[in-house]
């Protein structure tokens, strides 16, 4: 099972993502309603991948990722950002703050699991290259 920590402030999007990722049976999902909550949960859940909303009140996805990566255990954890602001400049900023990939909102719930698996495979291949 691939463990995903999903940080998203919109309850509807959290619910859609949870339903979408439960379909495959390949994922164990813990959700956080804020960046701060994700930072708190990362130690006890120990995810394989982060799925982060960019725009959240209090702490952005990039700020949450920075805090999480301060912990040695999570220094290289792959981070996938989900954002409605998917212009080239925003995507470049997300990659600069450590994103492995960016998924645009609205996302396709039926392909979300496959997208995450493809991103993780690319991440794994880049580490072994």
MOCOR-V28860 format. One record per backbone hydrogen bond with DSSP energy under -0.5 kcal/mol. NH is the residue of the N-H (numbers start at 1). CO is the residue of the C=O. E is the energy in kcal/mol with one decimal. If there is no record, write none. Layout:
nh=NH co=CO e=E
nh=NH co=CO e=E
This chain:
nh=2 co=26 e=-2.8
nh=3 co=1 e=-0.6
nh=4 co=2 e=-0.6
nh=4 co=28 e=-3.0
nh=5 co=49 e=-2.1
nh=6 co=4 e=-0.6
nh=6 co=30 e=-2.8
nh=7 co=5 e=-0.6
nh=7 co=51 e=-2.4
nh=8 co=6 e=-0.6
nh=8 co=32 e=-2.6
nh=11 co=9 e=-0.7
nh=14 co=10 e=-2.3
nh=15 co=11 e=-2.3
nh=16 co=12 e=-2.4
nh=17 co=13 e=-2.7
nh=18 co=14 e=-2.5
nh=19 co=15 e=-2.4
nh=20 co=16 e=-2.7
nh=21 co=17 e=-2.7
nh=22 co=18 e=-1.5
nh=23 co=19 e=-0.9
nh=23 co=20 e=-0.6
nh=25 co=21 e=-0.6
nh=27 co=21 e=-0.5
nh=28 co=2 e=-2.7
nh=29 co=27 e=-0.5
nh=30 co=4 e=-2.4
nh=32 co=6 e=-3.1
nh=35 co=59 e=-0.5
nh=38 co=34 e=-1.9
nh=39 co=35 e=-2.3
nh=40 co=36 e=-2.0
nh=41 co=37 e=-2.2
nh=42 co=38 e=-1.7
nh=43 co=39 e=-0.5
nh=45 co=41 e=-2.4
nh=46 co=42 e=-2.3
nh=48 co=3 e=-2.7
nh=49 co=3 e=-1.7
nh=50 co=78 e=-2.5
nh=51 co=5 e=-2.8
nh=52 co=50 e=-0.5
nh=52 co=80 e=-3.0
nh=53 co=7 e=-2.4
nh=54 co=82 e=-1.2
nh=56 co=54 e=-1.0
nh=59 co=57 e=-1.4
nh=61 co=54 e=-2.3
nh=64 co=60 e=-2.4
nh=65 co=61 e=-2.5
nh=66 co=62 e=-2.4
nh=67 co=63 e=-2.2
nh=68 co=64 e=-2.6
nh=69 co=65 e=-2.7
nh=70 co=66 e=-0.7
nh=70 co=67 e=-0.7
nh=71 co=68 e=-1.4
nh=74 co=71 e=-1.9
nh=75 co=72 e=-1.4
nh=77 co=74 e=-1.1
nh=78 co=48 e=-0.6
nh=80 co=50 e=-3.2
nh=81 co=79 e=-0.5
nh=81 co=101 e=-2.3
nh=82 co=52 e=-2.8
nh=83 co=103 e=-1.9
nh=86 co=84 e=-1.3
nh=91 co=87 e=-2.6
nh=92 co=88 e=-2.6
nh=93 co=89 e=-1.9
nh=94 co=90 e=-2.3
nh=95 co=91 e=-2.4
nh=96 co=92 e=-2.2
nh=97 co=93 e=-1.6
nh=98 co=95 e=-1.2
nh=99 co=94 e=-2.5
nh=100 co=79 e=-3.4
nh=101 co=79 e=-1.1
nh=103 co=81 e=-3.3
nh=105 co=83 e=-2.3
nh=109 co=107 e=-0.8
nh=111 co=108 e=-1.3
nh=112 co=108 e=-0.9
nh=115 co=111 e=-2.7
nh=116 co=112 e=-2.4
nh=117 co=113 e=-2.3
nh=118 co=114 e=-2.5
nh=119 co=115 e=-2.4
nh=120 co=116 e=-2.5
nh=121 co=117 e=-2.1
nh=122 co=118 e=-2.4
nh=123 co=119 e=-2.4
nh=124 co=120 e=-2.6
nh=125 co=121 e=-2.5
nh=126 co=122 e=-2.2
nh=127 co=123 e=-1.7
nh=128 co=124 e=-1.4
nh=129 co=125 e=-0.9
